[in-house]
C-alpha cells in the first residue's frame, strides 16, 4: 500500500497544481500537427554570427570548467556598462550584478532567496506562469491584482487595498507579456512610493527592455534612485540577441539584496556556461546600430502582422512592447481561448497561446489569444496566408 501511495504522488504539493506549462503543451501540439509555431516566444532564426563565433572560439580555447558563481567579471562589467549607457544608472558589477541561467533562474533565485514561508507577493496579471509557481515553491502566497481592461491600466485603488503586513514584494513584467503593456514613468513612481510606504520590495522582469515601440522609452526601476534599496531588476540576453537557448540572464540589485539572490543562485545552477557569458559580453558591447536595427526589424514585423490580423477582421491588441500581439476572439463561436487555439493548430496549421493561462482566474483572459511575431518574414507570411484562407 505504501509503495502504491509513493507511485501516486510524484510531484511536490507546491508545484502539483500548476501542471505542465501551456507553452510546452502548445509547442508539442504544434510539432505533432506540423503547424507554424507562433505560440512559444522564441525566434526561428539565430542571433548575430559574430556572437556565435565568439562562443565557439571560447569553447575550443577553454577552459570549460566552473566559472565564478556570480558570473564572469567580463559579463558583469558589460551589464553595468549597458545599464549606464541606456539608462544613465551606475551599478557596481562586483556587488550588484549576478549572472544567472536565464531570467527564469534569476527570478527563481530572487524569490527563493528573499521569501519566507507565509509571505505574500502581489502579482499584476496577466502574468508569466513561472511567477506563481516559484512563489508557491518558496512557501509564499501569490495575491493577484488585474490590470484594468480595455487599456490594461494600473489598478491603483485595488493595489492599495491588498497590500498589507504580509506583503513582501510586488512583481511586475515591463514590457509586459502577454498584452504588451509598457509601464509609464508615473506608474512606476507610484508603485515605488506605495512599496516604500509599506516597506515592500519591487521586483521587475525586464527581458523585453529593448523592444518598445512608437517612440516610447523603456523606463527601468533602476531609474528611481529613491527606491534603490528595495529594487530587484531581472533581465536576459535571450530576447535582445535572439539566443533563447543559451539561457544567459542577470539580476541587478543593491549589495544587500544581491547577497540573498547569490545565496540562492549558488544552490540552483551555481554558474552559467563561461563561453556563453564571454560571447554575450561581446554582444552587449555592440554599438547602437545593433539595437536600432533590432527595434526597426521588430517594428516592421509588428506592423505587417498586426495589420494583416486587422484586415482579416480581428480586433487586434497592438503591443506597446515585446514581440507578441493578441486578438480578441470574444465574438467567435468558440467556448474559450484554449478551444480556439487547439482548433487553430489542427485545422489551420498555426499555433498560438491561450492568454487565459496568464490569469489566476482564467475567465479574466479567455477571450484573448496571443501570437508571437519573432519569426522570419517568410514564416509570418505563410502564417498570415493560412489564417486568411481559414478566415475566408
N, C-alpha and C positions, 0 to 999 in steps of 0.2 A: 504493500500500500504506500509506504514512504517513497519507494522508488517511483511509483506512478505519479505521486504528487510532484516530485522533483522534475519529472519529464514535462508536466503540465505548465509549470512556472519557470520560464527560461529568461524572461526579461524582468529587470528590477521594477518594482512597483512605481517608481517615479517616472520612468520612461514608457511603461506599457501602454498608457492611454493615448500616446501620440502615434503609435503605429508607424508604418512606412511612409516617408515623406512623399507628398504629392508629386514632387519633381522626379523622383525615381519612378513612380508609377506611370507618369505620362511619357517619360523618355523610353521606358521599357515597352509601353504600348506602341509608341511611335516607331521604334525599331522593329517590332513584330509586324506592324502593318506596312512598313516601308514608307511612312509618311515624312513630310518635311517637318523637322522639329523646330517649331517656334515656341516651344514650351520652356525648357530649361535654359537659363541665361548664359550660354557660352557661345562664342563666335564659331563659325565653321571655317575660320582662317586663323593662321598663326601670326604672332606679333613680329616686330622688326627683326630682320635677318641678322643684323649686327649683334643684337642681344642674344639670339640663339647661338651664334658663333662664339660669343664670349663664354657662354655656359659650357659648350662642348670643349673649348680650349682649356677652361678651368678644370673640367673633369679629367682630361687627359694629362694635364700638368700636375694635378693633385695639390696637396693631399686630399684624400676623400674620407676623412675621419671626422669625428665630432669637432664641431667648432664651438665657440663660446655660446652658452645657453641664451644669453640676451641678444645674440646676433653679431655678425662681423662688424667691426668698427667702421669699415668702408661703407656698408649699407646704412648703418645708424647715422653716420655723418651725411650721407646722401639724403636721408629722410629729413634731417634737421635743415639742410641747405634748401631742400624743396619747400619746406614749411616757411622758411624765411622769404624765399623767392616769390611764392604765390600769395602768402597771407601776411607777410611782414612780421611774423612771430618768431622770436628766438626761443629755441628749446635746446637743452643740453643733451647731446647724443649719448653721453655716458650714463646719465642718471634718469633721463626722461623718455628714452626710446627703447622699446623692446620688440625684437623681430619674432614673429610667430608663424606657425604653419597656416597661413591664410588669415583672413579676417575672422573666419569661423572659429579657429582655435584662439584667436585674440579675444573674441567675445567670450568663449568658454573660460579662458584663463582669467579674464576680468571678473566674470560672475562668480566663478568658483573661488577666486581669491579674495573677494570682497564681501560676499554674502554670508550671513549666519542663518541657521535654521529658524524659520518663523518670520524672517524679514519679508517685506513686500517691495516689489518692483513694479512701477507703473509703466505699462506698455501702451504706446499710442498706435492704435490699429487703424487700418490694416497693417500688420507687421510680419516680418520674416519668421517662418515657423521654427527656426533654431532658438529664438529668444525664450519662448515659454518652456521649451524642453530643457534648456540649460538652467533656467531659474528653478524648475522643479527638481532637477538633479542636485542642485545646491541646497535643497530642503527649504527653499523660499517659496513665496506665492506671487503669482502674476495678478495685477489689478489692471483691467482693461478699460481704456477710455478711447472712444472712437472719434476720428476726425469727422467733421460735420459736412455731409454731402448737401448739395452737389459740388461745392467748391473745395471740399476737404480742408475746411477751416479748423484752426486750433480751438478745441473746446475748453476755453479758459475757465468758465464757471464750474464745469464738471471736474476739471483738474483741481481746483481749489477745494472742492468737496471731498475728493477721495484721498488727497494727500494727508498723511497723519503720522502718529508716533512710530508706527511700524514701517513706514516708508523708508527704504534705504537708498533708492535710486529711481530716476526716470530715464528710460531708454528710448532713444529716437533713431530713426534712419533718415539721413539727409544727404542728397536727394533720396526720396522715399520709394521703396519697392513695395507694392506694385503700381501705385497710382501716379507716380512721377512727381509728387509734390516737392517743391523746394521751399524749405522754411526760410522766412524772411529774417532780417536783422532784428526787427521789432519783436517777432515771435520768440526768437532765441533769447533775446534780452529779457523778455517777460518770464520765460521758463527759468532763466538763471536767477532772477530775483525771487521767484517762488521757491526754488531749491535752496537758496541762501537763507531765506526766512525760516524754512523748516529743517535746515541742516541736512540736506539730501544731496546725493551725488548725481551728476549729469553724465550719462554715457551716450556717445553719439557714434553711430555706424555711418561712415562717410565714404564708402567704397566707390560711389559714383561721383565723386567730387569734381572730376574734370568733364562731366557730361551734363552741362547746364545750358539751356537754350534761350533763344530770343533776347539776347543781350543781358540776361540775368548774370549775377555773380554768385559763386558759392561762398557762403559765409560759414566758417568753421567755428565750433565752440571755443577754439583756441583764440579767436579774435576778441574774447572778452576777458581781459586780464583780471578784472574784479572777481571772476569766478574760478580762477586758475587752480585754487586748492581743492576744487570739487569736480573738475572736468577730466573725463577719460575719452579720448578720441581714437577710434579704431578705423584703419583703412587697409588698403591692399593694392598690390601691383596688378592683380589679375585682370580687372576691367580696363584699366588705363593702358596696359600693354598687351592685351588680348592673349594672355597666357594663363587661363584659369586653372589649368592642371598643375602649374608649378607651385601653387599654394605658398606664396610669399606675402605675408601681411605684416602689420606692425601696430603697436599700441603706443600712443603718446599721452603722458600724464605727468603730474608732479612727481618728485622723487619719492614721497611717501606713498602715493597710490601705485607708482610703478613697482615699488617693493612688493606689494601684495600681488600684482599681476605676475611678476617674475617668480615669486614663490610658487604660485600655482602652475605657471608655464613649465617650470623645470621638471614637474612630475607628470606632465601630459605628453609633450613631444620632446622635451629637453632642448632640441635645437632644430633648425630648418637647414636643408642641404646647403653647404657653403658655396658650391659652384653656382647655384641658382641665385643666392644672395649677391655674389660678386657680379653676375650678369645684370641683376636688377639695379645695382648701384650705378652701373653704366647707363641703364635705361632712364633712370630718374634724372640723370645729369644731362640728358639730351636737351638741345636748345628749344626755344619756344616754338619753332616751326613744327616740331613733332606734335606738341599739344594742340597747336592751332589746327593742324591737319586732322588730328583725331576728332576734334569737335566739328570741324567742317564736314568730314565724312559722315558722321552720325547725324548731323543736322539734315544732310541730304537724304539719308535713308529714312529718317523720321518723316520728312515732307512727302516722299514718294509713298511710303507705306500708309501713313495716316490719310493722305488724300485719296488713295485707292480704296481704303475701307469706307471713307465718307461717300465716295462715288457709288459704292455698292448699296448705299442706303443705311449703313450702320451709324449709330450715334457714337462718335469717337471721343474718347477722353485723351486729348493731346497732352503728352507729358511735358512738364516744365524741366525735368531732368531724368536721368537714367537712360537705358535703351529698351524700354518697354512701352507699349501702347495698349490701351484697353478699349473694349467696346461694351456697350450696354445691350444686353440681349433680352431685356425685360418684356419686349413686345413680341418676341419669337415664341413659337409653340414648343417649348421645352420645359421640363419640370424644374430644372435648375442648371447652373453653370457646369456642374460635373457631367450631367447627362449630355449637354451640348458639346462639351469637349470630347467625350467618348465618341459621340456621333461624328464629330468633325474629323477625328483620326480615321475611323473605319470607313466612312462614306465619302469624305472629301480629300483625305490624304494630307491633312495639315494638323499639326499638334499645337495646342495652346494650354494654358494653365487656368483652371477654375479659380477665380480670385477669392471665392468664399473661404478658402483654406487659409487666408491671411487674417481672418476674423475669428475670435473665440466662439462667437455665436454665428454660425455660417450664414444665417439669413441676412447678416449685415452686408454681404457681397455676392449673394447668389445670382444677381443679375449682371455680374461683370465677368469678363473673360480677358486674360492678359496674353498678349503676343510679345515675343522679343524680336527686335529688328537688327540684332547684332550679327547679321549674316551677309554673305556675298550678295552683290546686286542680282546675280542670276538666280540665287536661291530665293530672294524676295520676289523676283519677277515670276518665278514658277509658282510660288505660294499664292501670289495675287491671282494668277491665271486660274488656279484650281478653285479658289474662293469665288471668283467671278462666275466661273462655269456653274458651280453649285447654286449661287445666289440667283442666277437667271432661271 
